[in-house]
Amino acid sequence: MGIISPPANSSANSTLLNPILPGFHPDPSCIFVSEWNNTFFCASSSFEAFPGVPIHASRDLQNWKLIGNALNRPEQIPDLAITNKSTSGIWAPTLRLHNGTFYITTTLVFDDQPQTNLSRWYNILLSSDNPYDESSWTDPIHFEFVGYDTSLFWDADGTVYVTGSHPYNLQPGINQASITLSTGAVGAITNVWNGTGGLAPEGSHVYFKDDWYYLMIAEGGTGLNHEVDIARSRDINGPYESNPANPIVTNANTSAYFQTVGHADLFQDANGNWWGCALSTRSGPEYIVYPMGRETVLTPVTWASGDFPIFTNVSGTESSWPLSPSDLSIPGSGPFINAPDAYTFPPGSTIPTHFSFWRLPNSQNYAISPAERPNSLRLTGSTLNLTGYDGNYAATGQTFIGRRQVDSFFTYSVSLSFAPTAAEDEAGVSVFLVQSHHIDLGVVLLPSSSSSTSTATSSNSNTNGTALTPYFRLRTTSSIPVPSPIQLTPVPASWTQPNAPLELRLQIEACNLTHYAFSAAPVDAAHEMLTLGYGEAAAVSYGFTGTLVGVYATTNGGEEGGVEAYVGDWRYEGMGQVRD
């Protein structure tokens, strides 16, 4: 295989720590832009999370700041609201720069539709002249291309090509065509390479070097057999000759902690050194516990004149090409990837750039610092809970807002002011992966008989006169493993006040690699913090995305907008990364 140990000139090497973008940042595409103060930019997939296509910037390859999201306005991608199935949404963007303009191609995928329904692939192109201003990203231009993982390449004669993956269940292969960027018009489709015979040739990128066109792809599927392969040709349209040393990067069939390495992109730094970014999963070969999903990793690459590129093995700690001194002077509205959260939602503030909704939000369900309770985020409960209709669909929307888990160990907590009035009114915190996989600690109004050990004061009655009582409800929705039984704990009577909202602090802690601890306390009495139970990280280790931690409000099938909750003092603090 075309994989080597770290670069030999160790006296000038630096130590590189992976992942560079921890958490839900799959399918990375990165570029180096010298004219923007020698800055590196990376885009990644977002699936059904909104805003979509987060873009991070760095000047030293070590400190990465979220500078915006390319898809940041609902009108840019209205059909995200009607996607169905957890693997639908925005797949695999490619980020490129040409003549001072940044371009992104990506695919809105309706993955519930059969492969024979060609409308399941909605390919779009958008551009910006200033990635630090996310409002500068244009409304998308649709272009006809059957498939996904589309990537742009500018040839020396001025022709622009789009290269992408044909649906592999129909006919596996990499297709290519010319494209007019101003209109999205696509020329005749040419099949340029079918890969090495591995599953699902995809994630294609074209590079021109030493009078060769290099076509790099992923194969094996985005699981334990994931790999990167490369071929080259003297002609943009082929035929492409496969590298006899393929795969050029993979951790398949190894005991490495970093698995599923693939879907790579190549770029150079200011010194001409080559780097490869890729996705990887911190799961080990067991592939059971990986709640942060597919993350962005970086590795040095050697690419001699006339040869194929040679990647360094991907691991948590690598010896790399020399890295620039730490540089935090990056503009943009978002935080650095490892920055803690401390938000009180004061008047005049906005939703932080790194917060995410699931699909497009119902804007009326979120209000910062409302007049009746300044310095809080008001959530108006949705009819649908976090599972939605069936774990896949949620056409009317869900009231949820979260942020990516980006640390192996962390503590996340919020204050919650909540006055439920009807049975199943609920608000709480969640470790949310997708609708079919999440762990929720909710404060919910239930009949007093729901627990034989109830000590709380009844807060209301339902329509048939049954007394209702606030409970903590910890429940897991997952297909793997079998979820733990629902745990109900009455809110202690000493934590309640007659005719007053519940004033609580809810907390999630990743206390080890396998479990999350869920706790609660009165908002002004942290010393009374009560651990209510645990959720398994394996239950939210699944699919294409990674975990979010956040807050939700729902009537669980009741009236839309029938309940409100107020969230404050939002805190997230990373406590450490595991890299081996």
C-alpha positions in Angstrom: 0.0 0.0 0.0 1.1 3.6 -0.6 1.3 4.4 3.1 4.5 5.4 4.9 5.7 6.4 8.4 6.0 10.1 9.3 8.3 12.3 7.2 11.9 11.5 7.7 13.2 15.0 8.5 12.2 14.6 12.1 14.5 17.4 13.3 12.1 20.0 11.7 8.9 18.1 12.3 6.0 19.2 14.5 3.5 17.2 16.5 0.1 17.1 15.0 -3.0 16.1 17.1 -6.0 14.5 15.5 -8.8 15.1 15.0 -8.4 18.7 13.9 -12.2 19.1 13.7 -13.5 16.8 16.4 -17.2 15.7 16.5 -19.8 15.9 13.7 -17.5 17.2 10.8 -17.5 14.4 8.2 -16.5 14.5 4.5 -14.0 17.3 4.8 -12.8 19.4 1.9 -9.9 21.8 2.6 -7.9 24.4 0.7 -5.0 26.8 1.3 -5.4 30.4 0.3 -2.2 32.5 0.3 -3.9 35.7 -0.7 -6.1 35.5 2.4 -3.2 35.8 4.8 -2.0 32.2 4.3 -5.2 30.7 5.6 -6.6 27.2 5.4 -10.3 26.7 5.0 -12.3 23.5 5.5 -15.9 22.6 4.7 -17.8 19.6 6.0 -21.1 17.8 5.7 -24.1 18.7 7.8 -26.9 16.3 6.7 -30.2 17.4 8.3 -28.6 19.9 10.7 -29.1 23.6 10.0 -27.3 25.9 9.4 -25.5 23.7 6.9 -22.0 23.2 5.5 -19.9 24.7 8.4 -16.7 26.4 7.3 -13.6 26.5 9.6 -10.5 28.5 9.1 -7.0 28.2 10.5 -3.6 29.8 10.0 -1.6 27.2 11.7 -3.4 23.9 11.1 -3.8 23.5 14.8 -6.4 26.2 15.9 -9.6 26.0 13.9 -12.4 28.6 14.1 -15.9 28.4 12.7 -16.2 31.4 10.5 -19.7 30.7 9.2 -22.1 28.3 7.5 -22.5 28.4 3.7 -26.1 27.4 4.0 -27.3 29.9 6.6 -30.7 31.0 5.3 -33.8 28.8 5.0 -34.6 30.1 1.6 -31.3 28.8 0.3 -32.4 25.2 0.9 -36.1 25.1 1.6 -36.5 21.4 0.8 -34.3 20.4 3.7 -37.5 20.8 5.7 -39.1 17.8 4.0 -36.2 15.3 4.0 -37.0 11.9 5.4 -34.6 9.4 6.9 -31.5 10.1 9.1 -29.1 9.7 6.2 -30.8 12.4 4.1 -29.7 16.0 3.9 -26.6 17.8 2.8 -23.8 15.4 1.7 -20.1 16.0 1.1 -19.4 19.5 0.0 -16.3 20.4 -2.0 -14.7 23.8 -1.3 -12.6 25.4 -4.0 -11.2 28.9 -4.9 -10.8 30.2 -8.4 -9.9 33.8 -9.4 -10.8 35.2 -6.0 -14.2 33.4 -5.7 -14.9 30.6 -3.3 -17.1 27.8 -4.6 -19.0 25.0 -2.9 -20.7 22.1 -4.6 -22.8 19.8 -2.6 -25.8 17.5 -2.8 -29.2 17.6 -1.1 -30.0 13.9 -0.8 -33.5 12.4 -0.3 -32.1 9.1 0.9 -35.6 7.6 1.5 -36.2 7.5 -2.2 -35.2 4.5 -4.3 -31.9 4.7 -6.3 -33.9 4.6 -9.5 -35.6 7.9 -8.6 -33.1 10.3 -10.0 -34.7 13.2 -8.2 -33.2 11.9 -4.9 -30.0 13.7 -5.9 -30.3 17.5 -5.9 -26.9 19.0 -6.7 -26.2 22.6 -6.1 -23.5 25.2 -6.5 -23.0 28.3 -4.4 -20.2 30.9 -4.2 -18.8 33.7 -2.0 -16.3 36.5 -2.4 -15.7 36.6 1.4 -16.1 33.4 3.5 -15.8 35.4 6.7 -19.2 37.0 5.9 -21.6 34.1 5.8 -24.3 36.3 4.3 -22.1 36.6 1.2 -22.8 33.0 0.2 -25.2 33.1 -2.8 -28.5 31.3 -3.2 -27.7 27.9 -4.7 -27.7 27.2 -8.5 -29.1 23.8 -9.2 -27.3 21.6 -11.8 -28.3 18.3 -13.3 -26.0 15.5 -12.2 -27.2 12.0 -11.3 -25.2 11.2 -8.2 -23.4 12.9 -5.3 -20.0 14.0 -3.9 -19.6 16.5 -6.7 -16.3 18.4 -7.1 -15.2 21.3 -9.4 -11.9 21.4 -11.4 -10.7 24.3 -13.6 -8.6 23.1 -16.6 -5.9 25.2 -18.2 -8.0 26.0 -21.2 -10.7 27.6 -19.0 -13.1 24.7 -19.1 -14.7 23.9 -15.7 -15.5 20.3 -14.9 -17.7 18.7 -12.3 -16.8 15.2 -11.2 -18.9 13.0 -8.9 -20.1 9.6 -7.9 -22.8 7.8 -9.9 -25.2 5.9 -7.6 -23.3 2.7 -7.0 -26.4 0.5 -6.6 -27.2 1.3 -10.2 -23.8 1.5 -11.8 -20.7 2.2 -9.7 -18.3 4.7 -11.1 -17.0 8.2 -11.3 -18.7 10.5 -13.9 -17.5 13.9 -15.2 -18.9 16.7 -17.3 -18.2 20.3 -18.2 -20.3 22.8 -16.3 -21.2 26.5 -16.8 -20.9 28.0 -13.3 -23.2 31.0 -14.0 -26.2 28.8 -15.0 -25.5 25.3 -13.8 -25.7 23.9 -17.4 -23.9 20.6 -17.6 -22.4 19.1 -20.7 -22.2 15.5 -21.8 -21.5 13.0 -19.0 -18.4 10.8 -19.3 -17.5 7.9 -17.2 -13.9 8.4 -16.3 -13.0 5.6 -13.8 -14.8 2.8 -12.0 -12.3 2.6 -9.2 -10.4 -0.5 -8.1 -13.4 -2.7 -7.5 -14.2 -1.6 -4.0 -17.7 -0.8 -2.8 -19.2 2.6 -3.6 -16.5 4.6 -5.5 -17.2 8.2 -4.4 -15.7 11.3 -2.9 -13.9 12.2 -6.1 -11.4 15.1 -6.6 -9.3 16.0 -9.6 -5.8 17.5 -9.3 -3.3 18.6 -12.0 0.4 18.1 -11.2 3.5 17.4 -13.3 1.4 17.2 -16.6 -0.8 14.5 -15.0 -4.5 14.6 -14.1 -4.9 12.8 -10.8 -8.3 11.4 -9.8 -8.6 10.6 -6.1 -11.7 8.7 -4.7 -13.0 6.8 -1.7 -14.1 3.2 -1.8 -15.3 0.6 0.6 -18.2 2.5 2.0 -17.9 4.8 5.0 -17.3 2.0 7.5 -14.5 -0.2 8.6 -13.4 -0.9 5.0 -13.2 2.7 4.0 -10.1 3.6 1.9 -8.7 6.2 -0.5 -7.5 5.2 -4.0 -6.0 7.2 -6.8 -5.5 7.0 -10.6 -4.0 9.3 -13.2 -4.2 10.2 -16.9 -2.7 12.6 -19.4 -6.2 13.6 -20.4 -8.9 15.1 -18.2 -11.4 12.6 -19.5 -9.2 9.6 -19.1 -8.4 6.8 -19.5 -7.2 6.8 -15.9 -4.5 4.3 -14.7 -4.8 3.0 -11.2 -2.0 3.5 -8.8 -0.5 0.0 -8.3 0.1 0.9 -4.6 -3.6 1.6 -3.9 -5.1 2.2 -1.4 -3.0 5.2 -0.5 -4.7 5.7 2.9 -6.8 3.4 5.0 -6.9 2.0 8.6 -8.9 -1.1 7.5 -7.9 -4.4 9.1 -5.8 -2.7 11.8 -6.2 -2.3 15.5 -5.9 1.5 15.3 -8.3 3.6 17.4 -8.9 5.8 14.4 -11.0 3.8 11.9 -13.0 4.4 8.8 -10.3 6.6 7.3 -11.4 7.9 3.8 -13.0 10.6 1.8 -9.8 12.6 1.5 -8.8 15.9 -0.1 -5.3 17.2 -0.8 -3.8 20.7 -0.4 -0.4 22.5 0.1 0.8 24.9 2.7 2.8 28.1 2.2 6.1 26.1 2.1 4.8 23.7 -0.6 4.3 20.8 1.7 1.4 18.5 0.9 -1.3 17.6 3.4 -4.3 15.3 3.3 -7.5 15.7 5.2 -10.0 12.8 5.6 -12.8 11.6 7.8 -12.2 9.1 10.5 -14.1 7.5 13.4 -12.6 7.1 16.9 -14.1 3.6 17.5 -11.3 1.1 17.3 -11.9 -2.0 15.1 -14.8 -3.0 17.5 -16.8 -0.1 15.9 -19.3 0.0 18.7 -18.8 3.2 20.7 -18.2 6.3 18.5 -20.9 8.9 19.4 -19.0 11.8 17.9 -19.3 10.0 14.5 -17.1 10.8 11.6 -14.6 13.6 12.3 -12.0 15.5 10.3 -8.4 14.3 10.5 -5.2 15.6 8.9 -2.0 13.9 7.9 1.2 14.9 6.0 1.6 13.7 2.4 4.7 13.2 0.3 4.2 13.8 -3.4 7.3 13.6 -5.4 7.4 14.9 -9.0 5.9 12.4 -11.4 4.8 10.0 -8.7 1.6 9.3 -6.8 1.1 10.9 -3.4 2.1 8.9 -0.3 0.0 9.5 2.8 1.3 9.1 6.4 -0.8 6.7 8.5 -3.6 8.5 10.3 -3.3 8.4 14.1 -4.1 10.6 17.1 -0.6 12.0 17.5 1.6 12.3 14.4 5.0 13.7 13.5 4.3 16.1 10.6 5.7 18.8 8.4 6.6 21.9 10.3 3.6 23.7 11.6 3.3 27.5 11.8 3.4 29.2 15.3 0.0 29.3 16.9 -2.1 32.1 15.4 -5.6 33.0 16.7 -6.0 36.2 14.7 -8.9 34.9 12.6 -12.0 36.9 11.9 -15.5 35.4 11.7 -18.5 35.1 13.9 -18.1 31.6 15.4 -15.9 30.1 18.1 -12.7 28.1 17.9 -13.5 24.4 17.8 -12.3 23.8 21.4 -13.8 26.9 23.0 -16.2 26.4 25.9 -19.7 27.8 25.9 -21.0 30.3 28.4 -24.2 31.9 27.0 -26.8 33.9 29.0 -28.8 35.1 25.9 -28.9 38.8 26.8 -31.1 41.3 25.0 -29.8 42.1 21.5 -27.9 38.9 21.2 -28.4 36.3 18.5 -28.2 32.5 18.2 -24.5 31.5 18.3 -23.0 30.5 14.9 -22.2 27.0 16.1 -25.6 26.1 17.4 -27.7 23.8 15.2 -31.3 23.0 14.6 -32.6 19.7 13.2 -33.8 20.6 9.7 -35.2 24.2 9.2 -36.4 25.8 12.5 -39.9 27.2 13.1 -38.5 30.6 13.9 -41.5 31.4 16.1 -40.5 28.6 18.5 -37.3 30.4 19.5 -37.0 33.8 21.2 -33.9 35.3 22.7 -34.4 37.4 25.9 -38.2 37.7 25.6 -39.8 40.6 27.4 -41.4 38.4 30.1 -38.0 36.8 30.9 -34.9 38.6 29.8 -31.6 36.8 29.6 -33.0 33.5 28.5 -33.9 31.5 25.4 -37.6 30.8 25.1 -38.5 27.5 23.6 -42.1 27.0 22.4 -42.9 23.3 22.4 -43.6 21.5 19.2 -46.2 18.8 18.8 -43.5 16.4 17.7 -40.9 15.2 20.1 -37.3 14.4 19.1 -38.3 11.0 17.6 -40.9 12.7 15.3 -43.4 10.6 13.5 -41.3 7.4 13.1 -37.7 8.2 13.8 -37.2 9.5 10.3 -39.8 12.2 9.4 -40.8 15.4 11.0 -42.6 17.6 8.5 -44.0 20.0 11.0 -40.7 20.6 12.8 -39.2 19.9 16.2 -38.2 22.4 18.9 -34.6 21.5 19.5 -31.4 23.5 19.5 -27.9 22.1 20.2 -24.2 22.2 19.6 -21.8 19.5 18.5 -20.1 17.3 21.1 -16.4 17.9 20.3 -14.7 16.3 23.3 -14.4 12.7 24.5 -15.2 14.0 28.0 -17.3 17.1 28.7 -19.9 18.7 30.9 -23.0 20.4 29.5 -25.6 22.2 31.6 -28.4 24.7 31.4 -30.9 26.3 33.7 -34.5 25.5 32.9 -37.6 27.4 34.0 -40.7 25.4 33.1 -44.3 25.5 34.1 -46.1 22.5 32.3 -49.9 22.5 32.4 -51.0 19.4 30.4 -50.0 15.8 30.5 -46.9 15.0 28.5 -45.8 18.7 28.4 -42.0 18.2 28.4 -38.7 20.1 28.2 -35.2 19.0 28.8 -31.7 18.2 27.5 -30.7 15.6 25.0 -27.7 13.8 23.6 -29.1 13.8 20.0 -27.7 11.9 17.1 -30.7 11.6 14.8 -34.4 11.1 15.3 -34.0 7.4 15.7 -31.0 7.6 18.2 -31.1 10.0 21.1 -31.0 10.1 24.9 -33.2 12.6 26.7 -33.6 13.8 30.2 -36.9 15.6 30.3 -39.0 17.3 32.9 -42.5 16.0 32.0 -46.0 16.3 33.5 -47.5 12.8 34.2 -50.3 11.3 36.2 -49.2 11.0 39.9 -49.7 7.2 39.7 -46.8 7.0 37.3 -44.5 6.2 40.2 -45.3 4.4 43.4 -42.6 6.5 45.2 -43.9 9.9 44.2 -43.0 12.6 46.7 -43.6 15.7 44.6 -46.5 18.1 44.9 -49.2 17.7 42.2 -49.0 20.7 39.9 -52.1 20.3 37.9 -54.9 17.9 36.8 -55.8 16.6 33.4 -59.2 16.7 31.9 -60.5 13.6 33.7 -59.4 15.0 37.1 -56.4 12.8 37.5 -53.7 14.6 39.4 -50.5 15.4 37.4 -47.0 15.5 38.8 -43.7 16.7 37.4 -41.2 13.9 36.8 -37.7 13.5 35.5 -37.9 11.1 32.6 -34.7 9.6 31.2 -35.3 7.6 28.1 -33.2 6.3 25.2 -34.4 5.9 21.6 -32.0 3.6 19.7 -31.9 0.5 17.5 -28.4 -0.5 18.8 -28.2 -1.6 21.5 -31.6 -2.3 22.9 -32.5 0.8 24.9 -32.5 0.9 28.6 -35.9 1.0 30.3 -37.4 4.4 30.8 -36.5 5.8 34.2 -39.0 8.0 36.0 -38.0 10.0 39.1 -40.5 12.4 40.7 -39.2 16.0 41.0 -38.5 16.3 44.8 -41.2 18.3 46.6 -38.5 20.5 48.1 -37.5 21.6 44.6 -41.0 22.9 43.8 -43.0 26.0 44.8 -46.8 26.2 44.7 -48.1 28.0 41.6 -44.6 28.7 40.3 -42.5 27.4 37.5 -39.9 24.7 38.2 -36.5 26.3 38.4 -33.9 23.6 37.7 -30.4 23.0 36.4 -30.0 20.0 34.1 -26.7 18.5 33.3 -25.1 16.0 30.9 -21.6 14.7 31.6 -19.5 12.3 29.4 -18.0 10.7 32.4 -16.2 8.0 30.5 -16.1 6.7 26.9 -19.1 4.5 27.2 -21.7 6.4 29.3 -23.3 9.8 29.7 -24.5 10.8 33.2 -27.7 12.8 33.5 -28.2 15.0 36.5 -30.5 17.7 37.9 -30.5 20.2 40.8 -32.5 23.2 42.0 -31.2 26.1 40.0 -29.7 27.8 43.0 -28.5 24.7 44.9 -25.8 22.9 42.9 -24.9 21.0 46.0 -28.1 19.1 45.7 -27.2 17.8 42.2 -28.8 14.4 41.8 -27.6 11.8 39.2 -30.8 10.4 37.7 -29.3 7.8 35.5 -27.0 7.0 32.6 -27.2 6.6 28.9 -25.0 4.4 26.8 -22.8 6.0 24.2 -23.3 3.0 22.0 -26.9 3.9 21.7 -25.9 7.1 19.8 -23.2 5.5 17.7 -24.7 5.0 14.3 -25.0 6.4 10.8 -23.4 9.4 9.1 -23.6 12.1 11.7 -22.3 12.8 15.3 -23.9 13.8 18.6 -25.3 17.2 19.5 -26.0 18.2 23.0 -28.9 20.6 23.5 -32.4 21.5 24.7 -35.9 20.7 23.5 -39.5 21.3 24.3 -42.5 19.3 23.2 -46.1 18.5 23.9 -45.6 14.9 22.8 -48.5 14.9 20.4 -50.4 17.7 22.0 -51.1 21.2 20.8 -48.4 22.9 18.8 -47.1 25.8 20.9 -49.0 24.5 23.9 -46.1 24.9 26.3 -43.1 27.2 26.8 -39.8 26.7 28.5 -37.0 29.2 29.3 -33.4 28.1 29.0 -30.5 30.1 30.5 -26.8 29.9 31.6 -25.9 27.5 28.8 -22.6 25.9 29.6 -20.4 23.5 27.7 -16.8 22.6 28.7 -14.5 20.0 27.2 -12.7 17.9 29.7 -10.3 16.0 27.5 -9.8 14.0 24.2 -8.9 10.3 23.8 -6.6 9.8 20.9 -5.4 6.2 21.2 
